[in-house]
């Protein structure tokens, strides 16, 4: 999602990677024995905040073929928007409507700009 925002475009492979990552996170967060979820939306947000520095470091190697340092890339993107959209995708089903809205945008709109 960082790469999409920074490059103001998307590709099928990026979209598939995001969808597969979302499915894996949702599956790992699901409690099958007791029903429900391990992490609430707020706890998931905290996890995203913690993971963000690693994600921005990785994205700095990939965006524009690695020409930006992490600090430069951070200035070019909206961290809160990235976290908000990621949370929309991975949150438990009580936010299912938002997930479907974003998923439709991710799959069917032309380049995802500053999501």
Secondary structure as UniProt FT lines:
FT   HELIX           2..7
FT   HELIX           12..29
FT   TURN            32..34
FT   HELIX           41..62
FT   HELIX           63..66
FT   HELIX           70..76
FT   HELIX           79..90
FT   HELIX           93..95
FT   HELIX           96..108
//
